[in-house]
Amino acid sequence: MSKTLARKAIGVLLGAALMIPTGTGAFAASASTQHTDAATKKTAGIQGHWAQQVMQNWKDKGYINGYADGELHPNDRVSRAELAALINRSSGFTSASDISYTDVPTDSWYFADVAKASAAGYMQGDGNGKFRPTGEVSRQELAVVLASLTKMEPAADSANFSDTANSPAWSKGAIGAVAKSGLMTGSAGTFKPTAAATRAEVVTVLDRAAKVNPTAPAVTYNEAGTYGPEKGTDTVQGSVQVTQAGVTLRNTVIEGDLLLGKEIANGDVTLDNVTVKGTTKIEGGGPNSIHVVDSVLVTVLVDKRDGSVRIVTEGNSSVSQITLQSGAYLQENGTGSGFADVILSNLIPAGSTVRMAGQFETLEISAASLNVNLSSGSVGEVTIEEGAAGTNLNVSTAARIAQLILNAAANVTGTGTIANAQVNASGVTFQNNPQQMTVANGVLAPSVSSAVSTGGSGAGGSSSVPAPTTPVSDRLDVTNGSAALRFANAVNGLTLEDLSVNATVTGVTYSLEDVAFDGASNTLSFKPLSLDDFYGKELKVNVSPAAGTVKFTTTLTGAARIEGFSGIITDVDNQPVEGMRIDFRRGTGSTSGAIAASVLTDAAGRYVAYVPVGIYTGVTSKPGFIPGTIVAVGISDSYNRSENHTAIKVPASDEIRIVLTWGERPRDEDSHLLGPVGDGYGFHTWYGEKQAYDQGELVADLDHDDTSSYGPETTTIRQKINGTYQFYVHNFSGNGDGTSTLKNSGAKVEVYVGDESVPTTSYTIPTGDSSEIYWYVFDMTINNGEITFAEKNEFANHSPQPLYDQTRPDYESILIEESAKLLSVTDATYVKLGDDIPLTMNGTSIRQDVAVNIKKIEERGVTDEVYTVVGDVYTVTGDVYIGKVNNNIVFTDYNLGTQSVEYKVTVELSLNGESLVRDIWIAIPNVHDLLERAVERSAAVLEADPDYTALRDAYNEAVVALDSGEALLQIQARNKLLELLF
């Protein structure tokens, strides 16, 4: 996970598309010819690439397209013009500056994007009138752009990298900021600032940033009034909050979420021609209340604690799915589709009342002991789930239910029409007979009495159930993949040969594939229609008797919209998980009850769920994996391909795995594990340091980090070291508007010891109104294999005090850092006879606790056969000019020859049992060259200080000595110059 503490402007980057479409301008031409050789084709795809999942996600969402060969080319480099185009589209920048860069022609495809980048201020030219549009974006340039977009303060963390010391000043603060936030990381202690950024890196970094802060700052309306343009439409890139009654919001598209806050109390709010692409949450409103006029809401959550809110759809409004977590009154007063699917979640308090008036497609009741009143209109299908015992369902005279499925004891009252009832549980009572009723085997027949009370338990006189009456007509119940034949009178013994089947898609004839028929249930099955090709279109199926068939005589017709969602299941190593089963149920948190769809992942980990629009909870299962959940959304106006999930494997027999899950808010909760490594040292795994090593061995790691709600986030202990481990959770996203607190998150921590798929222990966060951002969950103590747990359940605004306050030093890293101070090449140019030759860079020294050992001194040319040893030196010539004194290299004699002599000095650095060997080449120039360099240095000093008389006299003598050819004179002249120079 990558983090940024200044999460302001980057949110809209998630909408980015890292591409210039093929066929568009210069970029298309180069893109189509750039990737043809065989070597490139090997790396063109993303299968097995480290960025496979994020790039596939972006491709599925339409954010990034492939080149002419259809591949994404993750390792290709990104130009400055491409980066500008990407950011402009993702951030919604539209304002342009007047630009006059000499290398940006007005007819180039990138002219407009460069002008927008200049206006937004995140990219500028080089100061010489050029923008360098085709220049590659380096990692340090990408860091500067990210820091600018996210408004991050400069940080000094660039000093943590060994290769940024010489980076330009304009980049260091940005490198530090993105490194500190986790947006960009290095490798092996290096940042590689000048390396070109690849498509994979850019997509990954922008995706990280977007997940950390996925929405722009929320727009808040806290005063009564009308907002939005009178004509036309405004778009809000982020989310919107309404915190005052009397607000009318009109002609607006909200890309994020909409919150109608509890501050509205019992007041009114009107949405007039508003489209909300995220989730609409209603916490306020009274009996007159929330008016949805000519608006489109995809998913709605209602949580008005006293249940007094009324929500009315008017005009051409549509609400694809509405989930109630409290009582409410839903009313349709318009010509649009109004409310489609209604879910009464198990979070609704017992005894609450829900009233409905209108034409609803489905109603699912999951909460127990509710009073549900259908005052008028109709519902296509009502399901009372197993956990909803004690439901009182009143169907008024003006109301009708086409299909009622009772999986729990319920009391059904009222004089309205129930066309068909399927009774799957004992204890059901009806005030009036359904037109047709089927009772499951082993279930007691419902009692029917006109005396049953609408609010009671169903007590009263009873009578036997009369023979079901005949439905009005035969029908065909169609889904994308099946068609169930429902006859008014039983028809048995049908085969596929008895049926003539035809289908259309939006009126165009379509040939169904892989058609089969189950005679026991009278159900056709066929290959589902592709969501990619037909999303949102209507599939209509007709079944009539085949020629010569006399088993039935009518034509059955039914229709369904082609809808659903898909995603990819991967493990923590980003590898696809094949054969994982996912059972999807309607609603948030629905892990039991009727299954809407069951799917299996393919070899690429991909699944497709063919279900109506709405929110679904999927439960994953596969041997060797811990059961998990996915919250997925089917959207009415577009195909959602990105409901991905990370599956968590059961730990190995010698491991311990800690799994954190939570709800939709806050978006990012972080796992922190503190533990021992021995000798009084400890470790800390978290998003900033995911792996904990001790003496080269992996001890524990944050092997999966989730930043986009729900989890899972997993931490694995690889080595069971004796001591006490501390686990806590941090609300990294913060409390937001006060609704995104830890205690409102529903967080749960499960601990799996060994290769078991059932947790050894688990902890669920308590609910409450406090807003602390740290939850100290538990301590775990390991003592020679025995494991004990101590629940802490403490809340604070600071992290717990570690039991081990030191981290064992990384001796290898220390030695690498110290070795960087060693010179690779040095000489005796300004060294006096008998003095040490410098081995480290100017101004640096090896730290005192690191031992320095001169292992060997070899003259260049030494081989196994040709050398002699003089003192500490392996030599070819026999003449030796340096020596070892107390692990220092000393200049011991002058080179009176005509050529420079070179030595390879092997240096060993060691610390606490770790060692590192480096070679240093030392040159010993001859006497003439030594003097010549001293003369050159003196001339430079005299040019700056011409009045330095003593040096000028010595300089003149040295010039004479240079020409004399006398070694002794040259040595004396050099010594005099060095005395005056240093």
N, C-alpha and C positions, 0 to 999 in steps of 0.2 A: 504494500500500500504506500502510496505517496501522500504526504500531508502538506498543507500550507496553512499557516496560522492566520494569514490575511486573506480570507476567502470572500472577496468582494466582486471582482469583475469577470472571473474566468468561467462562471457557471454556464453561460450560453455556449461555451466551446464544445459541449457535447453534440451540438447540432452540426459539427463541422463535416466537410467532405473534402478529403485530401486528394483532390484530383482536378485536372482540367479536362473535360470530357474529350474523348477521341473525336477527331473531326472538328476541333475548335482551335483555330489559330496555330501559332508556331509550336506550342507545346504538344499539340496533337501530332504534328508532323514528326517531331523528334521522338515522341513516345512510340510511334508506330514502327520506327526503324531502329530503335535503340536496343532491342532485346531479341536478337535473332540467333546469336551464336550458341553452340551447344553448352558451353560452360555456364552462360547466363541462364539458360533454360533450367539447369539443375537447381538454381536458387530462386527461380521466378515464383514458385508457389509458396504457400505458407504452411503446408503440412509438415508437422514436426518442428516448425520454427518456434522460437521462444515467445514470439508475439502472436502466435496463431489465434488464440482465443479472442484477444481484443481486436485484431484486424478482421476476423470473421464476424465479430459482433458489429463492427462499423460497416462492413460490407452488407450484412443482413439488414441494417437500418438504412442503407443507402447513403452512408456518409463517405464511403470510399469505393471507387470502382477500379477495375483492373485496366491494364493496357490493352492494346490490340490483340495480344495473345490470350487475353482472358485472365491472366495471372496478376497478382497484386504487387509482386516484386518488393518484398519487405526490405531488402538490403540496398535498394536504390537510394541515391542521395537526393536531397530536396534543395531546390533553388530558392533564392530570396523571393523571386516573383511568385513561385508556387506557395511559399509560406504566407505571403501577404494575401493571396487569394483565399487560402484556407481560413485565415483568421477573420478576414472581412465577412465571409459568408457565415462563419460560426458565431461571430460576435454581433452580427447585424449592423456593421459599420456601413453607412451610406453616404455620409458627408465626404466631399472630396476637396483637396487643396489644389491651387494652381501650381503645377510643377514644371520644371524646365530642365530635367536631367538630360544630359546629352546622349545617354545610352538607353533612353526610354522613348521610343518613337510614339507619336500620337496614334498611329494605326496598329500598334502592337496589342496583342490580346491582354497584356498585363498593365497597360497604361492606366486604366480606371482603378485597378486594384492598388497600384503604387500610389496613385493620388489619394485614395482612401487611407492607406497606411500612413501617408504623410500627415493627413488631417487628424487621424486618431493619435498620432505621436508615438506609436510603438516601434516604427522603423523609419530610419532616415538615411540620407545619402552618406557618401564617404568624405564629404567636405571639399571635394575637388570637382563638384558638379556632376558626379556620377552616382547611380543607385546600385549598380552591379546586379541587374535583375537575374542574370543567368548564373551568378556566382553561387557556389554551394554554401549552405548555412552550416556554420561550425557549431559545435556544442556550446561554446562560450557565447556565441551570438544568440542561440536558442534560449540560453539561460537569461540573457538580458531581456529578450522579448517577453518571456514568461514572467519575469519579475516586474516588468512594466505593466503587463496586463492585470496581474494580481495585486498590484500596488504594494508589493512586499518591500519592507525596509532592508537596506543592505546589511549583510552580516559578514562576520570575519571567518566563517567556517571554511572558506576556500583554503585557508592555511592548513586544514587537515589533509589536503592532498599534496603529494610530493611533487606534482608537475605543474602547479599553478603559481609558483613563486614569481615566475617571469611573465605571467599573463598580464595583459594591459590593464591599467588602473580602472578603465571603464567597465571591465567585466568582473573584477574580483568580488565586488560587493554583491553582484547578482548571482555569481556562482555560489557564494556563501549562503545567500538567501534560499536558492532552490535546493541546495544540499541540506540546509537546516530543516527545511519544510518537508524534505523527502520527495519533492517533485522530480528531481534528478539525482542520481547516485553515481558513484564512481565504481572502480574495480581495482582490487588489490592496492588500495591506497592512492590511486590515480584518478583524475577526472577526464583526461584526454581533451583538454579545452579546444585544441585546434582541429580535432578530428571532425569529419563531415557528419552531420546528423542524417540518419536514414529515415525512410518512410515509417519503418517499424518503431523507431525511437520517437518520432514526432507524434504518431498516433497514440502511442502508449503514454507519453507525457501529457498530452492534451486530455486523454481519457482519465488519467489519474486526477488531473486538476478538476475536471468536470465532476468526478465522483466525490471529490472532497467537498466541492461547493456546487452542487448540480443545478442550482437555480440562481438567477439574478436576485438581488435584494427584493424582498416582497414589497409590493405597492400596497399601502394601507390607506383606507378611507375611514377616518374616525370622526367625521362631521356629516350631519345630514345634508343631502343635496343630490343633484343629478351629475353623474360623471360619465365621460365618454362623449364622442363627437355626435352632433345632431345628425350629420350625414356622413356616409362612408364608414370605415371600420378602423379602429386602432388595434394594435397587437401589443400585448404585454409579454415580454420574453420570459419573465419569471413568474412568481406566484402573486396572488392578490389576497388581502385580508380586509374584511369589512367588520369594523368593531363599533358601529353606531347604528341605531335604528334610523329609519327614514332615508336610507340610501337607495338611489336608483342607479344601477350600472347598465349602460346601454352601448350597443354597437362596438363590442369589444371581443377580441379573441385572446384567451389566456392560455399561454403555452404550458404553464405550470399548474399549480393547484389553486383552488379557491377555498378560503375559510370564511364562513359566516360565524363570527365569534360569539361567545357566550355573553359579551357585553351588549349585544342586541336585546338581550332579555326577552320580553314579550312583544317587542316592536316588529315593524314590517321592513322587508327588504325586497326590491324588485330587480330581477335580471331581465333585461329587454334586449333581445337579439345578441345574446352572449354565448360564446362557445368556450367550454372549458375542456382542454385536452388532458389535463391531469385528473385528480380526484377532487370532488367538491365535498367538503365536510361542513355539516350544519350543526352548530352547537347552540344557536340562539333562534329566537322567533317565537311568536305567540299564536293565539287562535286565528288571527287574521292573515298574517304572517308572510311566508316566503312565496313570492309570485315568480314563476318561471315562464316568461312570455317569449314565444318565437325563439327559443334558445335550445342549445344542444349540450347536454351534460352526459358524459360517458359513464362515470361511476360516481355514486353519491353515498356518503356515510352520514347517518343522522344519529346524533348523540345529545339530545336535549333532555337533561336528567329528569325533569318533571313530566315529560311526555306531552307537553301542551302545544307543540309546534304543528302548524298546518302548512303543507307544501302543496301548491296548486300549479299544475301545468296549464298554460293558456296558449291559444293560437296554434302555431305549427311547431310546438316544442316536442323534444324527445329526451327521455332519460333511459339509457340502455339498461342500467342496473342500479338499484337503490338498496342499500343494506341498513336496516334499522338496528341501532344498539340501545334504543329507548323507545318508548311509545311515541306515536305520531298519527297525524291524519293526512292521508294521501288522497288528492282529489284531482280529477281531470276535467277541464272545462274548455278544451280546444278541439281543433281539427287534426292536430298532429298525432303521432303515435303515442305520445304521453309516456307513462311509465311502462316499461316492458317487463322486466323481471324484478321481483321484490323478495328480499331475503330478510327474515326476522331472526337475527343472530342469537346465539345462546348467551350473549351479554345483556340482553334485555332483562331487567329485573322481573321476577315473578309477580303476577298481578297487574302488570302493565296492560294498557289498552291500545290497540292499533285499529284505526278506522280507515276504510278504503272505499272510494267511489270512482268508478271509471272502468276502462277496458284494459285489463292486465293480461300479460301472456302467462306468467308463472308466479306462484307464491310458495316460498319454502319457509316452513316454520320450524326452527331449531330450538327455541327457548321453551321451557316448561311453564305451564300455568299462566298462559296469556289469554286475554280476551280479545278476539279478533272479530271485527264486525264488517261485513261486506254490505254496505247500505244500498248500493245500486251498481249497475254495470255487470261485468262478467270477468271471470278468470279462466284462462284456458286449462291450467293444471295447478292444483293445490296439493302440496306434499307436507304432511305432518310427520317430521322425522322421529326416530326412535327416542331421542332425548327430550321430546316435546310433550310428554305425558301431562294430562290435566288441561290441555288446550280447550278453551271454549270458543267454538267457531259459530258465529251467527250469520246466516245467509238470509238477508231480508227479502221481502216479496219481490222487489225490483232487481234482484241480483241472481246470477246464474254461474254455476261452476260446471265446466265441461267434464273434467276428470278430477276426482278426489282420491288421493292415495293416503291411507292412514296406517302409518308404521308404529303408532303409539296410541294408547287409550285417549279418547277425546270425546267431547260432548258437542254434537252438531245440532244447532237449533235454527229456528226461523222457517219461514214458509217459502223461501226461494227455491230455485230449481237446482238439483244436482243430477246431471245427466248420467254419470257413471261413477260408482264408488268401488275402490279396491281396498278391502279391509284386511290388513296383515297383522293386526294385534287385537287381543281380547280387551274388553272393557269399553268398547265404543258404543255410544248411544246416539240415536237420531230422533229428532222431533217428528220429521216426516220422511217417508221412504224416498230414497234415490230412485230415479227412473230405472236404473240397472245397477245391480250390486253383485260383486264377487267376493267371497270370503275364502281366505287361504286355508289350506288344510291344517287341522289342529287348532284353529282359532275359533273362539266362541262367537256365535252369531250375535251381531249387535241387537240391542233392545231398541224398540221403536215406540214412542209414546208422545202423544200430543201434550202431555202434562209436564214434560221436562222443562226445568227452569233454565233460562239462558245464562245465568251466572252461577249455577250450582254444579253439583257433581254428577248430574245425570240421574239422580234418584227419582223414583216415581213408577207408575204402572208401566208394564212392558207387554209387548206382544210379539208373536213370532214374525219373522220376516217373510212377507209374501213373495211369490215368484217374481223375479225381476221383469220389468216391463221392457218392451222393445225400444231400442234407441230410434231416433228419428230416421237415420240412414246409415248405410255402410260408409266407411272412411278409410283413408290411408295415412298412417302416421309416418312422416318422412324425416329422416336425418341425412346428413351427408355421409352415406355409407350403408344405409338401411331403409327399408320401407315395410312397416308392419301392417298387414291386412286385418282390419277390424270389421267383422260382419255383424249385422243386426241379429241374424240367426246363425247358429253354428254351422260352419262349413269344414268338413274333415276330409282327409285323404288327398289334399291337393299336392301336386308336384309341379316342378318348373315347367313341364310340358303343357300344363293346363293354363299357363299364364301368357298373355301377350303384354309385354312391358315396353313402354316408350318413355322418353324423357326429353325435356327441353331446358335450356339455360337462357333466361331472359327472352324466351320466345323462340330461340334457335334450337333446332333439333340436335340432341346430343346422344351419342351411343354409349350406354353404360358398359363398363368393363368388369370382367370376372364376376358375372352375375351368378348367384347361387340361391337356393331356397330351402328353408327349414320348415318341413311340413308340420312339425309338432307345435311350433309357435306361429305358423303362417307368416313368416318374416323373410323378405328378400334381403340379401346382402349384395353389395357391389363395391368396387374400388372407389374410395372417396375421391371426389374431384379436387384437383390441385388448388390449394389456397393461393399459390403464386399466380395462377392463371385466372381464377374465377372469384377472387375474394369479393364479398359483398353482393354477388349476383344471386338470383333466385333459381333454385333447382326445382322443377316441377315434374312429378312422376305420375304416369297413368298406368293402371293395371286393369286389363279387361280379359274376358274369357278367350282363350285360344280357340281356333277353329275346331269344332267338334266337341268342345267341352260343355258339359251340362251341369257341372258341380256348382256353379254360380252364374248369375246372369248380368250383374251390374258392373259398371266401370267405376273403379275406385281412384280417386285423385287426391294428391297431397303435395305440399310444397315445403321447402326449407331454404333459408339463406345460407350461403356458403361462408362460414365464419370459423374462427378459431385462433390459434397461436402456435408457435413452435419455439424451440430452443436447443441448446447443446448442453449435455452433461459431461463435465470433465472432472478428473481427480485433482488433488492439490499440486500435482506435477504437470498440470495442463494437458493431460492425456485423455482422449475420449473414453468414456465408459460405455461399453456395449452391453446390451441385454438388461439394462436397469428398468424395472417396472415403475410406472408413476400412475397412481390413482388420483384423479382430479375430482374434487367435490366443489359445488358452488359455494361461494362466500369466503370471507377471511377467517382463518382459524378453524375451518371445517375439516376435521380429521376423522370424522366418523359419519355414518349415515349413507344416503344414496350416492353412488358413484356416477358422475356425469360422463367420464371417459377414462379408460385405462389404456396406456400406451407403453411401448417398449422402445428403447433407444437402439439405433442401428450401429454399424461398425464405426461410424464417425461420431457417435455419441448424440446424434440428432433425433429428436422426436417431433411429432406433429399431433396436436390435439384438435379434433374437429368438433367444436362445441359452440353454442351461441355466445354472443358477446357478454362480458361480465367479468367479475373477479372470481378466481378459483384458487383453491388450496390443494396442492399436489403432495402426496406422501410417496417418497421414494423407497424402493426396497431392492436389494440384491445381496446374495450371500457374499460375505466378506466386507460389507459396507455397513456403516451405522445408518439406521433409518433417518431420513431428513424430510424437510418440507420445502415446497416452492410456492410462493404466492405469484400467480400469473394473471394477466389481464388480456381479455379479448376486446379489441377496440372496433367500434362500428364502422369507422371511415378509413381504416388502414390495417394492413396485415402486420401484426406484431411478431417479429421473428427472433426476438432477443430475450425470451424468458429462459435465461441460462441458469445453471446451478452448478455448484461444486460439491461433488459427492465425497464423503469422508470415509476412508477405509478404517476397518477395525484395526486397532494397533497390534503390533507384534506381541508375542507372549511376554517379552521382557520390557515392554514400553508402557507408558501411561499417557493417555490422551485426554485433554480438557477441551470441551466443545461449548462455545458461547453462541446462543441464538437470542434474537429479540424481535420486536415488532417493526412496523413501518417507520416509527420515529423513536428516538433520533436516528438520523441516517447512518451515523458512524459511531459504533461503540468499539472500544479497543481492549484487547486482552493484554494483561501484564502478568508475567510470572517472575518471581524472585526465588532464588534457590542457592544451594551450596555447591562448591566445586572442590572442597577440601582445603586444609591448611589455613582455615579461617577466611578464605576468599569466597566470593559469591558471584552470581550472574544475574542478568536482567534481560529477558526477552520481551520485545515490544516492536511496534512498527518501525522504529528507528534503528533497531538492532535485532534482526529477526533470528539470528543464529548465535548460540552461545557455545564457544569452544573452550576447552581447557587442555592445555598441553597437546594441541593438535587433534583432540577427540571432540566430536560433536556431542554436547551434553543435553541440550534442549533447543527447540526452535519453534517460532511462530510459523507453522508450515502453511497456513492459509489465513489471509487477512481480508475481511470483507468491509467495503466502504459504502454500500448502497442498500442499507436496510436488511433486516431479517437474519443475516448471517448465512451459513455458519462461519465462525472464526475458530480456528483450532490451534492449540499449542500442544506439542508432544515432548515428553521427557524421554530422552533416548538412553540416558545412563542413570540408574537408580543409586544415587550417591547419598550416603547417610546424612541426615540433617533435616531441617524444617523448610518447607516451601511455602511461599505466600502467593496467593492469586487474587488479583483485583481487576475491576473493570473501570474504564474511564469513558465518560461521555465526551468524546472528542468534538462532536458537532456543536455542543453547547445546548442550552435550554431553549434557544430560539424565543418564541413568543410566550413561553411558559408551558407549552403543551408537550415539548420534546424532552422532558426530564427522564432521568434514569428510572424513577419509580413509576412512570407512566409507560415504560417501554415493554413491560412483560418479559424482561430478560430472564434467561434460564441458563444455568451452567451445569453441565453433566461431565462426570469424570469416569473414564473407562480404564480399568486396570487390566492389562493383559489382553488376550485375543478374544474378548467377549463383546457381543453386540448389544448387551444390556448394560446400562451404566451401573457402576459400583455405588455411586452416590450422586445426588443432584441437589441443586439449590435454585429456588425461584425467588426473584426479587419481590419484596413486599411492596404493595401499593401505598401511596401517600401523597401529600401535597408539598413535601420539602423538595428542594432543588439542588441538593449536593451533586457534584459531578464525578465523585469517586465512590465506588462500591467495593469495599474490602470483603471478599466473599468467604474465603476459608484459608486455613493453614493445613498443610499435610506434612506429616513427619514420617520419614523412612528410617528404620533402625534394623540393619542387617536383614532386609527383606520384608520386615513387618511394616505395614502401612496403616497409619491412623489419621483420621480427619477431625479437625476442630472447626466448627462453624463460627465465623466472625460476624458477618452480616452488619458491618459498620459503614456509616456514610460520613463523608467529609468533603471539603473543598480542596484537600491536598492528598497526595498519595501516601500510603502507609510507610512508616519508617522501616527501612530494610534491616533484617536481622544480620546481614553480612554487608558491611558498609564499604568493602573494598572489592575491586575486581582484580583477579590475578593478572599481573602484567603479561602482555603478549611479547615475550622475549624475542621471538623471531622478528616481529614487526619493529621492535626497538633496534635490533641489529641492522635491519634493512634501512631504517631511518638514519642510523649513525653512519652506515657505509656510504650513504649518499653524500656525506661530507668529505669523503676521501677524493683526492684528485686522481684522475685517470692518467694524467701526464704532468710531470713537474721537472724542474731543473735547478741547477745551482747558479743561475745567472747573477743573483744579488746576494748570494750566501758567502759569508767570510769563511776562510779556512778554519776548520775545527767546529763550526756551528752546525746546527741541525738543518737538514733540508726539509722544507715544509711538505707534509703529506696530506693536509686538509685544506679546504678552501679558505680563503682569506676571511678572518673574523670568526671562524668556527673552530671547535675542538671536540674531540670525542669525550662523551660524558664519563665521569670518573669511575662509575661502577662497571664500565665496559673495559675488559682487558684487551690490550693491543699487543700482538705478538708478531714480530718479524720472522716469518717462517723460513724465507729463503731469499738470497740475492744472486741473480744470474746475469752475467753479461750477455748482451745479444750475440747470438751465434753459438752459444753453448749447446752441445748435443750430448747424447749418452756416451759417445766415444771421444769427443774433443772438448776437454776442459781440464783445468787444474783448480785447486782450492787454495785461495790466499786469504787467511783469516776467516771471515764469514762469507766470502764471495767466491762464487763459481765463475772462473774467468777463462777466456780463450787466449788473450794477449799476455797474461801474467802481470799486467800493469793494473793496479786497483786504485780507484779514486774516491770510493765511499766505503763506509763500514757501519756496523751495528753497534750502538752503545745504548744500553738500557732500553732496548726496543725503540730506539730512534735511529734514523739514518743520518750519519754525519759526513760532511764534506771533508775527506781526509788528505787529499793531495791534488795538485794541479795536473791537468792534462796537457803535457808538453808536445803532444802529437799534432798532426795536421787536420784530424777529423774529430768530430764529436763522438763520444762513447756513450752507449745506452745500456741501462740495467733494468731488468724486471724484478721488482720487489714484491714478494707474496706476503700479504698482511692478513692475519687472522684476528677477527673480533669475536669475543666470547662473553657470554653473560648467563649465569645460572644454568650451566650445562648446555646451552645453545651456542652454536658457533657459525661464523660466516667468513668466507675467504674471498679476498679481492686482490687483484694485481694492479700495481702502480708502475708506470714506466718513468724512469728518472734519466734525464740527459745531462751529461757533463761535457759542456763545450770545451774546446781548447783555450789556452790562455789568451790568444789573440782575439777570439770571438767574445770571451768574457769581458775583456777590456773594451772592445768595440761597443758592446751593449751598455756598459757603464758610461761611456762617452756620450752615446745617444741620449741616455737618461739625463745626463748633466746638461746637455744642450737644451733640452726641453725646460729644465728648471731655470737655466740662465735666461731663456727667452721670457719667462714670466717674471724673473727677478734679476735684471741685468746688473744690479749693484752688489751682488753676492761675490765680492772680490776674491775671497779665499777659494771658492769653487772655480772661479774663472781661471785663477793661476794654476790650480790642479788640472783643470781641463786642458789648458795649453800644454802642460807637461805630458799629459796622457796622449795628446795627439802626436807629439814628437815620439813618444814611446811606441805608439802603434806602428809608425813608419820605420822604427829602428830594427825591428825583428828580434830584439833582445828580450828573451822570456823574463829574465830577472827584472829588467826595467818595467816591463808590462805588468808584472805582478805587483811591483811597488806602486805604480801609477794607479792600478785598480784599487788597491787597498786604501790609498789616500782618497780617491773619489767616494768609495763606499762609506768611509768615516764621515765625510761631509754630507753625503746624501741621506744617510739613515741614522 
